[in-house]
């Protein structure tokens, strides 16, 4: 097969995705009908303290197996969370017994909690970053070198009038550096003074914004080859009666705690090349990678979890943000496999009895001739078990299942058209010429697979399905729903943000202005699925490149109209750019619709992170609420929180909060209606 890896060139501009009217992509292969195993019921024990520590023999594999599979999948799936518009797993590093210098044992849990949890107290000062802005002699940010003033915030530049320049790339790279926040305990609350707030914080905006993402992009002088390997930094901003409180902490993973205590890099990330310790010894058969816990975050029923799908979640205290420990159980449900995806779905409703948190685990590599084990978990608003469904997913190894979808009757997973590149493994990785994540590539001509997994008896009458989809790469989905005129669960419409192709060898140094001419575009796309017939048709809803979709959770799994995302200032069939616009898409639920847009441009030197929607208490309209966005201003070297009225995005933010510290581009966040301050 032909692999699209780091040795492959991006497609020419004319290869950019076209937008036909919905039609079958091909005469598809008939969807396979899979008989799922019986649902399992697992008894959950209550931890009474950490178990006795046992010495484990360190095993090494001489061939690729579960270690390599899990490590590679973890890496690439983390990459999925951000990509470059942002301007099972038995061997992923886990919470083994820590060194005495870097950890203390936590007391037994007072509620559902992981077995053998550990609190790791970091004992070092914050590491210095050698690549701080202003290194070119200009205070605040990189020097402006164009013979005109930077474009300012407001409406985006007219079509065809602007494109990314070398100045854009220079600005964008400077925001990818270590946070200025301390790596030691940051749980002490810091009130954000009114002098740092422009505009007015809505009094009704009450709750807590959580964010997670790579916080260290350089570890004691060693720069990371890829920022997805950065240790997870979680911070929160609590809103109460117009007042704001900020807190932060790094996720106390074993790898983070050990490296901070040792004062040097010890562990390999999935994108690391060679030996991260810097000495001459390199063991190419060591497929371990560090669980960086840097991708997702969720606060549910009083429990907070930092997520990274290559390994187990890490439970944190939602108020102090101190790490409780690596979790074998989440909200009382034992993990079916020792990892949990970084994405989930929140099924919100006015009636608390109908609220659900839906998450999933999938085995990265199955036993010989066996399907990959997959489990969907559901919790009610109080954190109680609402459902647990176990499936066998055939031939799912190296499928990169980063996100999921849910409707009234179905769970849905998209398997990417990727495979292990044995030549790259044996000729490059073995000789320390590429990272572990780079030995996986898209295979030209290989279809993606839509896995339809029954949630209800109505769907079980149709049965589990595996439906071919055109070759493309799926990271983040928007929503799925069953059309109102379909009563038998046979049709589903889902919206996603697929990439034309993906190369896990991409890094910050590869991005130039030419990168944004065709290449690996991603567009808001609608898919019309007939589960009974096993067919899919797709069509783009907009030609504006976008990422990080967000919506009102009260429309999860149901017909919806509005979606908010980061987007390019360039709207074109070929050209695009980094995330510098907040876009509100307005789309009818019918198949064949095109999306309308409302856009706010943050300015030429400014780059936005993932938007988060917060519903207005008592609001009845789908867009009745606020959109919260953390933005990096490279010109002024500032991180700011922008708060928008979701009904009036082009009018600009109703409030802007200047944060005290540099917050590098994060990955994902969560809005909690609880005030954790």
Residue pairs with C-beta under 8 A, 6 or more apart in sequence:
1 419
1 443
1 444
1 445
1 446
2 443
2 444
2 445
3 419
3 421
3 424
3 441
3 442
3 443
3 444
4 441
4 442
4 443
4 444
4 501
4 502
4 503
5 421
5 424
5 438
5 439
5 440
5 441
5 503
5 504
5 505
6 434
6 438
6 503
6 504
6 505
6 506
7 424
7 505
8 441
8 503
10 501
10 503
10 515
10 518
10 519
10 520
11 500
11 501
11 518
11 519
12 518
13 517
13 518
13 519
13 574
13 575
14 518
14 574
15 500
15 518
16 500
16 518
16 521
16 573
16 574
17 500
17 521
17 523
17 540
18 540
18 573
19 523
19 539
19 540
19 543
20 539
21 539
21 592
22 526
22 528
22 537
22 538
22 539
22 591
22 592
23 537
24 535
24 536
24 537
25 469
25 470
25 536
25 537
25 538
26 468
26 470
28 467
28 468
28 534
28 535
28 536
29 447
29 468
29 534
30 534
31 452
31 465
31 466
31 467
31 468
31 531
31 533
31 534
31 535
32 394
32 465
32 466
33 463
33 464
33 465
34 371
34 391
34 392
34 393
34 394
34 463
34 464
34 465
34 466
35 463
35 464
36 389
36 390
36 391
36 392
36 453
36 454
36 464
37 390
37 391
37 392
38 390
39 388
39 389
39 390
40 336
40 388
40 390
41 388
42 333
42 334
42 336
42 388
44 112
44 329
44 332
44 333
44 334
45 115
46 109
46 112
47 108
47 109
47 113
47 114
47 115
47 116
47 117
48 108
49 105
49 107
49 108
50 105
50 106
50 116
50 117
50 118
51 115
51 116
53 96
53 97
56 96
60 283
60 285
60 286
61 67
61 68
61 285
61 287
62 285
64 287
64 420
64 425
65 365
66 88
66 89
66 90
66 91
66 364
66 365
67 90
67 91
67 287
67 288
68 287
68 436
68 439
69 364
69 365
69 397
69 398
70 88
70 89
70 90
70 91
70 92
70 310
70 311
70 339
70 364
70 365
71 91
71 92
71 270
71 287
71 288
71 289
71 310
71 436
72 270
72 398
72 420
72 436
72 437
72 439
72 440
73 89
73 309
73 310
73 364
73 398
73 400
73 440
74 89
74 92
74 270
74 289
74 291
74 308
74 309
74 310
74 311
74 339
74 364
75 228
75 229
75 269
75 270
75 271
75 289
75 310
75 435
75 436
75 437
75 504
76 270
76 400
76 418
76 437
76 440
76 502
76 504
77 295
77 309
77 310
77 341
77 342
77 400
77 401
77 402
78 228
78 270
78 292
78 294
78 295
78 308
78 309
78 310
78 342
78 667
79 226
79 228
79 271
79 437
79 504
80 400
80 402
80 403
80 475
80 476
81 228
81 295
81 296
81 342
81 402
81 475
81 476
81 667
81 668
82 213
82 227
82 228
82 547
82 665
82 667
83 475
83 499
83 502
83 522
83 547
84 506
84 511
84 515
84 520
84 578
85 522
85 545
85 546
85 547
85 566
85 568
85 576
85 578
85 579
86 547
86 548
86 566
86 578
86 579
86 607
86 609
86 665
87 168
87 172
87 577
87 578
87 579
87 580
87 607
87 665
88 337
88 338
88 339
88 363
88 364
88 365
88 373
89 310
89 311
89 337
89 338
89 339
89 364
90 338
91 287
91 288
92 288
92 289
92 291
92 310
92 311
92 339
93 253
93 254
93 255
93 267
93 288
93 289
93 290
93 291
93 311
94 254
94 291
94 311
94 312
94 326
94 338
95 116
95 118
95 253
95 254
95 312
95 325
95 326
96 254
98 118
98 120
98 254
98 257
98 258
99 258
99 261
101 123
101 261
102 120
102 121
102 122
102 123
102 257
102 258
102 260
102 261
103 118
103 119
103 120
103 121
103 252
103 257
104 118
104 119
104 120
104 121
105 118
105 119
106 117
106 118
106 119
106 324
106 325
109 117
109 324
111 302
111 303
112 303
112 329
112 331
112 332
112 383
113 315
113 324
113 329
114 315
114 324
114 325
114 326
114 327
114 328
114 329
115 328
115 329
116 325
116 328
117 315
117 324
117 325
117 326
117 327
118 325
118 326
119 252
119 322
119 323
119 324
119 325
120 252
120 253
120 254
120 256
120 257
120 323
121 185
121 252
121 257
122 183
122 184
122 185
122 250
122 252
122 256
122 257
122 260
122 261
123 184
123 260
123 261
124 183
124 184
124 260
124 261
124 263
125 182
125 183
125 184
126 178
126 180
126 181
126 182
126 183
126 184
127 178
127 183
127 216
127 218
127 219
127 220
127 221
128 221
129 177
129 178
129 217
129 218
130 218
130 221
130 223
131 174
131 177
131 218
131 223
132 177
133 140
133 141
133 142
133 174
133 177
133 634
133 637
134 140
134 141
134 637
136 142
136 143
137 143
140 635
140 636
140 637
141 171
141 174
141 605
141 633
141 634
141 635
141 636
141 637
142 170
142 171
142 174
142 634
142 635
144 150
144 167
144 605
144 635
145 166
145 167
145 170
146 165
146 167
150 603
150 604
150 605
150 635
151 157
151 162
151 601
151 603
151 604
152 603
152 604
153 600
153 601
153 602
153 603
153 606
153 652
154 600
154 601
154 652
155 599
155 601
155 650
156 569
156 571
156 581
156 599
156 601
157 569
157 601
159 570
159 571
159 572
160 572
162 569
162 570
162 604
163 513
163 516
163 570
163 575
163 577
164 513
164 516
164 570
164 577
164 578
165 513
166 512
166 513
168 513
168 577
168 578
168 604
169 511
169 512
169 513
171 605
171 607
171 634
171 635
172 511
172 578
172 607
172 634
173 508
173 511
174 634
174 637
175 607
175 632
175 634
175 662
175 664
175 665
176 217
176 227
176 508
176 664
176 665
177 217
177 218
177 662
177 664
178 215
178 216
178 217
178 218
178 662
178 664
179 215
179 216
179 233
179 661
179 662
179 663
179 664
180 661
180 662
181 215
181 233
181 235
181 248
181 661
181 662
181 663
183 216
183 250
183 260
185 249
185 322
186 235
186 247
186 248
186 249
186 321
187 247
187 249
187 317
187 319
187 320
187 321
187 322
188 247
189 238
189 245
189 246
189 247
189 677
190 245
190 246
190 247
190 660
191 243
191 244
191 245
191 246
192 237
192 243
192 244
192 245
192 246
192 657
192 659
196 657
196 658
196 659
196 660
197 244
197 655
197 656
197 657
197 658
198 655
198 656
198 657
198 658
199 643
199 653
199 654
199 655
199 656
200 242
200 654
200 655
201 239
201 242
201 243
201 244
201 643
201 655
201 657
202 242
202 626
202 643
202 654
202 655
203 241
203 242
204 616
204 617
205 239
205 614
205 626
205 643
206 239
206 240
206 241
206 617
206 673
206 675
207 238
207 239
207 614
207 671
207 672
207 673
207 674
207 675
208 236
208 237
208 238
208 239
208 299
208 318
208 671
208 672
208 674
208 675
208 676
208 677
209 236
209 237
209 239
209 612
209 614
209 628
209 641
209 669
209 670
209 671
209 672
210 234
210 235
210 236
210 297
210 299
210 304
210 669
210 670
210 671
210 672
211 234
211 235
211 236
211 297
211 609
211 630
211 663
211 666
211 668
211 669
212 232
212 233
212 234
212 251
212 293
212 294
212 295
212 296
212 297
212 306
212 307
212 666
212 667
212 668
212 669
213 230
213 232
213 233
213 294
213 295
213 609
213 664
213 665
213 666
213 667
213 668
214 227
214 228
214 229
214 230
214 231
214 232
214 233
214 292
214 294
214 664
214 666
214 667
215 230
215 231
215 232
215 233
215 250
215 294
215 664
216 224
216 230
216 231
216 233
216 250
217 223
217 224
217 227
217 230
217 664
218 224
219 231
219 259
219 264
219 265
220 259
220 263
220 264
220 265
222 264
222 265
222 276
222 278
224 230
224 269
224 271
224 272
225 269
225 271
225 272
225 273
225 435
225 507
226 269
226 271
226 272
226 435
226 437
226 507
226 508
227 508
227 664
227 665
228 269
228 270
228 271
228 292
228 294
229 269
229 270
229 271
229 272
229 290
229 292
230 292
230 294
230 664
231 250
231 251
231 253
231 255
231 256
231 292
231 293
231 294
232 250
232 251
232 253
232 256
232 292
232 293
232 294
232 295
232 306
232 308
232 314
233 248
233 249
233 250
233 251
233 294
233 663
233 664
233 666
234 248
234 249
234 250
234 251
234 297
234 306
234 316
234 321
235 246
235 247
235 248
235 249
235 321
235 663
236 246
236 247
236 248
236 318
236 321
236 676
237 244
237 245
237 246
237 641
237 657
238 244
238 245
238 247
238 675
238 676
238 677
239 675
240 675
240 677
244 657
245 677
246 659
246 660
247 320
247 321
247 677
248 321
249 316
249 320
249 321
249 322
249 323
250 256
251 292
251 293
251 294
251 306
251 314
251 316
251 323
252 314
252 322
252 323
253 290
253 291
253 292
253 293
253 314
253 323
253 326
254 291
254 326
255 266
255 267
255 290
255 291
255 292
256 290
256 292
258 266
258 267
259 265
259 266
259 267
264 277
265 276
265 277
265 278
266 276
266 277
267 276
267 288
267 289
267 290
268 275
268 276
268 286
268 288
268 289
268 290
268 436
269 276
269 289
269 290
269 292
269 435
270 289
270 310
270 435
270 436
270 437
271 435
271 436
271 437
271 438
271 504
271 507
272 289
272 435
272 436
273 432
273 433
273 434
273 435
274 282
274 432
275 281
275 282
275 283
275 432
282 432
284 429
284 430
284 431
284 432
287 436
289 310
289 436
291 308
291 310
291 311
291 312
291 314
291 326
292 308
293 306
293 307
293 308
293 311
293 313
293 314
294 306
294 308
294 667
295 307
295 308
295 309
295 342
295 667
295 668
296 306
296 307
296 308
296 341
296 342
296 343
296 344
296 667
296 668
296 670
297 304
297 305
297 306
297 307
297 668
297 669
297 670
298 304
298 305
298 307
298 344
298 357
298 359
298 670
299 318
299 670
299 672
299 674
299 676
300 331
300 357
300 379
300 383
301 331
301 379
301 381
301 382
301 383
302 318
302 383
302 674
303 315
303 318
303 330
303 331
303 383
304 315
304 316
304 317
304 318
304 321
305 313
305 314
305 315
305 316
305 327
305 330
306 313
306 314
306 316
306 323
307 313
307 340
307 341
307 342
307 343
308 342
309 339
309 340
309 341
309 342
309 343
309 401
309 402
310 339
311 326
311 338
311 339
312 326
312 327
312 328
312 335
312 338
312 339
312 340
313 326
313 327
313 330
313 340
314 323
314 324
314 325
314 326
314 327
315 323
315 324
315 325
315 326
315 327
316 322
316 323
316 324
317 324
318 672
318 674
318 676
319 676
319 677
327 335
328 334
328 335
328 338
329 335
330 340
330 359
330 377
331 357
331 379
331 383
331 385
332 383
332 384
332 385
333 377
333 379
333 385
333 388
335 361
335 375
336 361
336 373
336 374
336 375
336 390
337 361
337 362
337 363
337 373
337 375
339 361
339 364
340 359
340 360
340 361
341 359
341 360
341 361
341 362
341 401
341 402
341 403
341 404
342 402
342 667
342 668
343 402
343 403
343 404
343 476
343 668
344 357
344 358
344 359
344 360
344 404
345 357
345 358
345 359
345 404
345 405
345 406
345 556
345 557
346 355
346 356
346 357
346 358
346 553
346 556
347 354
347 355
347 356
347 357
347 358
347 406
347 553
347 556
347 557
348 355
348 552
348 553
348 554
348 556
348 615
349 355
349 554
350 554
352 381
353 380
353 381
355 380
355 381
356 378
356 379
356 380
356 386
357 378
357 379
358 376
358 377
358 378
358 404
358 406
358 411
359 376
359 377
359 404
360 374
360 375
360 376
360 377
360 401
360 404
360 411
360 413
361 374
361 375
361 377
362 372
362 373
362 374
362 375
362 393
362 396
362 399
362 401
362 413
363 372
363 373
363 374
363 396
364 372
364 397
365 372
365 397
366 372
366 373
366 396
366 397
370 392
371 392
371 393
371 394
371 395
371 396
372 392
372 393
372 394
372 395
372 396
372 397
372 399
373 390
373 391
373 392
373 393
374 390
374 391
374 392
374 393
374 396
374 413
374 453
375 388
375 389
375 390
375 391
376 387
376 388
376 389
376 391
376 404
376 411
376 453
376 455
377 385
377 387
377 388
378 385
378 386
378 387
378 388
379 385
379 386
380 386
387 455
389 411
389 453
389 454
389 455
391 453
391 464
393 413
393 415
393 451
393 453
393 466
394 466
396 415
396 451
398 418
398 419
398 420
398 440
399 415
399 416
399 418
399 449
400 415
400 416
400 418
400 440
400 473
400 474
401 413
401 414
401 415
402 474
402 475
402 476
403 414
403 474
403 475
403 476
403 477
404 411
404 412
404 413
404 477
405 411
405 412
405 413
405 477
405 479
405 480
405 494
405 557
406 412
406 455
406 480
406 556
406 557
407 455
407 480
407 481
407 482
407 492
407 557
407 558
408 455
408 456
408 482
408 489
408 557
408 558
409 454
409 455
409 456
409 458
409 459
409 482
409 489
410 452
410 453
410 454
410 455
410 459
410 480
410 482
410 489
410 492
410 531
411 453
411 454
411 455
412 450
412 451
412 452
412 453
412 480
412 492
412 494
413 450
413 451
413 453
414 448
414 449
414 450
414 451
414 469
414 474
414 477
414 496
415 448
415 449
415 450
415 451
416 442
416 448
416 473
416 474
416 502
417 442
417 443
417 446
417 447
417 448
417 471
417 472
417 473
418 440
418 441
418 442
418 443
418 446
418 473
419 440
419 441
419 443
419 446
420 439
420 440
421 439
421 440
421 441
424 434
424 438
424 439
424 441
425 439
427 433
428 434
428 438
428 439
429 435
429 436
429 438
429 439
434 505
435 504
435 505
437 504
438 504
438 505
440 504
441 503
441 504
442 471
442 473
442 501
442 502
442 503
444 471
445 471
446 471
447 468
447 469
447 470
447 471
448 468
448 469
448 470
448 471
448 472
448 473
448 474
449 466
449 467
449 468
449 469
450 465
450 466
450 467
450 468
450 469
450 527
450 529
450 536
451 464
451 465
451 466
451 467
452 459
452 462
452 464
452 465
452 466
452 467
452 492
452 529
452 531
453 464
454 460
454 462
454 463
454 464
456 489
458 488
458 489
459 489
459 531
461 488
461 489
462 488
462 489
462 490
462 531
462 532
465 531
465 534
467 529
467 531
467 534
467 535
467 536
468 536
469 527
469 536
469 538
470 536
470 538
472 498
472 499
472 500
472 501
473 498
473 499
473 500
473 501
473 502
474 496
474 498
474 499
475 497
475 498
475 499
475 502
475 522
475 547
476 496
476 497
476 547
476 548
476 549
477 494
477 495
477 496
477 497
477 549
478 494
478 495
478 496
478 497
478 524
478 549
478 551
478 563
479 494
479 495
479 551
479 555
479 556
479 557
479 560
479 563
480 492
480 493
480 494
480 495
480 557
481 492
481 493
481 494
481 557
481 558
481 559
481 560
481 589
482 489
482 491
482 492
482 493
483 491
483 493
483 559
483 589
483 591
484 559
489 531
490 530
490 531
490 532
491 528
491 529
491 530
491 531
492 529
492 531
493 526
493 527
493 528
493 529
493 589
493 591
494 526
494 527
494 529
495 524
495 525
495 526
495 527
495 541
495 563
495 587
496 525
496 527
497 522
497 523
497 524
497 525
497 546
497 547
497 549
497 565
498 522
498 523
498 525
499 520
499 521
499 522
500 519
500 520
500 521
500 522
501 520
502 520
503 520
506 520
516 568
516 570
516 575
516 576
516 577
516 578
517 574
517 575
518 574
518 575
521 545
521 576
522 545
522 546
522 547
523 540
523 541
523 542
523 543
523 544
523 545
523 546
524 540
524 541
524 542
524 544
524 546
524 549
524 563
524 565
524 585
524 587
524 595
525 538
525 539
525 540
525 541
526 538
526 539
526 540
526 541
526 587
526 591
526 593
527 536
527 537
527 538
528 536
528 537
528 538
528 591
529 535
529 536
530 536
537 591
539 591
539 592
541 585
541 587
541 593
541 594
541 595
542 585
542 594
542 595
542 597
543 571
543 572
543 573
544 567
544 568
544 571
544 576
544 583
544 597
545 567
545 568
545 570
545 576
545 577
546 565
546 566
546 567
546 568
546 583
546 585
547 565
547 566
547 567
547 579
548 565
548 566
548 579
548 609
548 610
548 611
548 668
549 563
549 564
549 565
550 563
550 564
550 565
550 610
550 611
550 612
550 613
550 627
551 560
551 562
551 563
551 564
551 613
552 560
552 562
552 613
552 615
552 622
552 623
552 625
553 613
553 615
554 615
554 622
555 561
555 622
559 589
560 589
560 622
561 586
561 587
561 588
561 589
561 622
561 623
562 584
562 585
562 586
562 587
562 622
562 623
562 646
563 584
563 585
563 587
564 582
564 583
564 584
564 585
564 611
564 613
564 627
564 646
564 649
565 582
565 583
565 585
565 611
566 579
566 581
566 582
566 583
566 608
566 609
566 610
566 611
567 579
567 580
567 581
567 582
567 583
567 599
568 576
568 577
568 578
568 579
568 580
568 581
569 577
569 580
569 581
569 601
570 576
570 577
578 607
579 607
579 608
579 609
580 601
580 602
580 603
580 604
580 606
580 607
580 608
581 599
581 600
581 601
581 602
581 608
582 599
582 600
582 602
582 608
582 611
582 627
582 629
582 642
582 644
582 649
583 597
583 598
583 599
583 649
584 597
584 598
584 599
584 623
584 627
584 646
584 649
585 595
585 596
585 597
586 595
586 596
586 597
586 598
587 593
587 594
587 595
587 596
598 649
598 650
599 649
599 650
600 644
600 649
600 650
600 652
600 653
602 608
602 631
602 633
602 642
603 633
605 633
605 634
605 635
605 636
606 631
606 632
606 633
606 634
606 635
607 631
607 632
607 634
607 665
608 629
608 630
608 631
608 632
609 629
609 630
609 631
609 632
609 665
609 666
609 669
610 629
610 666
610 667
610 668
610 669
611 627
611 628
611 629
612 627
612 628
612 629
612 669
612 670
612 671
613 625
613 626
613 627
613 628
613 646
613 671
614 625
614 626
614 627
614 628
614 671
615 624
615 625
616 624
616 625
616 626
619 625
621 647
623 646
623 647
624 646
624 647
625 646
626 643
626 644
626 645
626 646
626 654
627 643
627 644
627 646
627 649
628 641
628 642
628 643
628 644
628 671
629 641
629 642
629 644
630 639
630 640
630 641
630 642
630 659
630 663
630 666
631 639
631 640
631 641
631 642
632 638
632 639
632 663
632 664
632 665
633 639
633 640
637 662
638 658
638 659
639 658
639 659
639 661
639 662
639 663
640 656
640 657
640 658
640 659
641 656
641 657
641 659
642 653
642 655
642 656
642 657
643 653
643 654
643 655
643 656
643 657
644 652
644 653
644 654
645 651
645 654
